Amino acid sequence: MKARDVMVFPVITVTPSSSVKEVAQLFLERRISAVPVVDDKDKLVGIVSEGDLMHRTEARTERRRSWWLLALTEDQTLASEYVRSHARRVADIMTRDVITASPDTRLHELATLLECNAIKRVPIVEGGRLVGIVSRANLIQAVASDRKEIDSSLSDVAVRDKLLAHLKAQRWAHTNRLNITVTDGVVDLWGVKTSDAEKNAIRVAAESAPGVSAVNDHVITQKAQGWM
C-alpha cells in the first residue's frame, strides 16, 4: 500500500495570516492536533501543531526559568520564545521546514519517516501542492482494516517451499534444526531453537505466509549448551 491509499483529503488548512486563536478553535472544533499552512496557490509553507500552542501568554503557560538558568540562556533563544508565546499570526509560530512525502511513498517508508523524525503526521505533496496528509492513526487504520485472503491456489508443497525459502533468506532464522509440514494449508512446525525470539519469529513468518490457514507450533527452545 502507498500513501495515496490511506491519506486523508481534502486537508483542513490555514494560511500564514490566520490568527493563533483561529487555529486553537479549529483544533477543538475539528478534533485535530495539527494543521498544514498553505499559501494562496495551495503550496505547503509550514505546519502548526498543538505543541506550538503549549507555551502561550493567553493560558499563562509561557516558559519560566530560574534566575540562574535565565542568566545562562542566550538572548536569541529568549527572543524566539517570546515570539512563539506572544505572536498573533500563524506565520510567526509555524514550523517552516516540513517533512513531506509523495502519494507514491510506501507505507513502510512512511512509518520509518514518522518514527525516525519523532513526528505524528506527514503532509503528502505532489507537484508542489498539498494533496493529503497521513498520520500515525491512518497507519493503524490500515493495519486494522487489512483482510488477508487465503490463497487456496497454492499446493501444500508450494506453501512449504515458499515458507522455507523465506526463512532461509532471514539472517536470524536457522533452518538446519527445523522441519515444516503442510497439510490442507495447515502448517506444523517442528524442531529445536536456542531462543524464544527465533521460535516466535518463525511462527509469525508461518502465520503470514501465503496459502496458510493455521499454524501448529511444536518447536521447543533449548539452550545451545544443552544439546547432545
N, C-alpha and C positions, 0 to 999 in steps of 0.2 A: 504494500500500500504506500501511497505517496501523500504529501501534504494536501494536495487538491482533494483527496478522498475524505479528509477529516476536518479541514479548515472551516472556520465559521465565516460566513459572508452573507449579506454585506456587513461591513465592520462599523461599529459605533466609533466615531472620531470627533476630535475637536480641532480647533485651529490655534495657531500661536497667540492670537489676540483674545482667545477665550479667557474668561476670568477663572481664578483658582476656586472661587466659590461655586461657579457653574460646574466645574469638574467634580467637586466634592458631592454636589447634589446629584450629578449623573451617576456616580459610583453607588449612591444609596438607592436611587430610583431603579436603575437597571441591574443592580446586584452584581456589579463587576468590580474588579480590583485594579484595572489599568485601562488606558485608552491611548491609541495612537494619535499622533498630531500630524495633520496634513495641511499642505498649502492649498491654494485655490485651484490647483491642477491635480489634486489627489496624490501629490508626491509626498512620500513619508519624510518628515523632517525631525521627528522626535517621538518620545513616548512618555506618558506620565502614569505613575503607579501610586498605590496607597502609601508606599514608603516615602514618596516625595511630599506627602502631606502630614507626616507624623510629627514633625517639629515645626509647629506653626504658632504665630503670635495670637491668633484668634482663640486657640484652645489653651494658650499659656503653656505650651509644651516645647518652647524653644530650648535648645541645648544650654545647659548650665554647667559651668566648671568651677572647681575650687580656685581660690586665688592663685595658688602655685601652679596649677595646670594651665590656668588662663595666661600666666606670665610666660609659659613655655610654648604657647600656641602662636603660630605666625599670624600677622595681621591679614595676610591674603586669605587664610583659612577662615578667620573670623568674618571677613567681609563677604565671602562666598556664603557662609552660613546665614548671615544677616539677610542676604538677598533671598535665599530659599525659604526663610521663615516669614519674611515680610512682603515679598513680591505679590502683586495682584494679577499678573498676566502669566499664562501658561508658558510663554516664551522664556521666562526667567527661571523656571523651575524644572522644565522638561529635560530628560536625558537626550542628548543630541546624537551620540554615537550608538545607533540602534543596531543590534544583531538581527539580521533578517535571513530568510530562506526563500527559495523559489517554489512554485507549485509542484515541481517535479522532484523535490527533495524527498527521499525515502524516510519512512517513519523512524527507522533505527538511527538515521543520521540526525533527525530532529531530537530524538531522545538524548543522544550524546551532546548535542548543542545545548540543550536545556540543562543537562547535568554539569557539563564542564564549565559553563558560564554562570551557574547558580541563578538562573532566571526561570520565570514561571510561564513565559509565553514568547512566541516568535511571530512577528509580523511576516506575512507572505507577500513578496513583491514580484511583479512581473512587468518588464519594460519600464521600470522606474516608478510604477504606480502600485499603490496598496490594493491588493485583491482579496486578502483574507487574513486570518490570524489563527494560530494553533497554540493551545495552552496544554499544560500537563493534563488537565481534565479531559481534553479531547483525545489524548493518547490512551488514557484509562478507558474512555468510552469505546475506543477501537478494540481494546482487549476484551471488554465486557460483551461486545456485540459480535465477536468472532464466532463463526459457525463452521467448525471443521467437518468437512464431508468425508466419509469413509470411501476410499477408492476401492470399490469391490472388483474392479477390473484386474487388479494385481493378484497374481497367484501367490500362494504361501511361499513358494520358492523365491519369487521375485521380492516379496516383502523381506524375507530373511537376508537375501543378498544385498538389498539396498541398505538395510539396517547395519549389517556388518561393515559394508563399505563406508558408511557414515561414521561409525565408531572408529574404524581404523584410521580415518582422517583426523581424529581428535587426538591431540598430544597427550591428554590426560587419560585416555582410555587404553587399557592393556588387555587385548583380546585373547592373549595366549592361554588364559585360565578362565575363559568364558565360553559357554555354549548357549546357542539360541535355537529354539524350536518354534515353529509356527504351524498352527492347525486352525483352519477356518478363520484366519485373521487374528486368532488369539496367540499372543507371544508368551512363551515361558523362558525365563532367564535362569541359567544355572551357572555356578562357578564360585570361585573364591576371590575376594578382593581384599586389599590391605587397608582400605579406608571407607568409611561411610559416605564420604563425599563422592568418591568414584562410583560406588554402588548406587547412590541416589541419582547421579548424573546419567548412568546407563539406563536406569528405569525411566527417567524423563525422556531420554532420547527415543526409547522404545514407544512410549506413550504418544510421542509427537510424530512418529514415522507414518508415512502414507500407507494406507491399507490396514492399519492396526485397529482392532475394535476393543481389545482388552489386553492387559499385561499381568502375568503372574510372576512375581519376583521371588525366586528361590535362592538368590545369591547370598552367600554368607560372608561376613567380614572377619578376617583373621590376620593378626599381626605377622609380618614377614618372618620374624624370628621363630614363629610357632610352626612354620611349615616343615615338613619332614621330607 
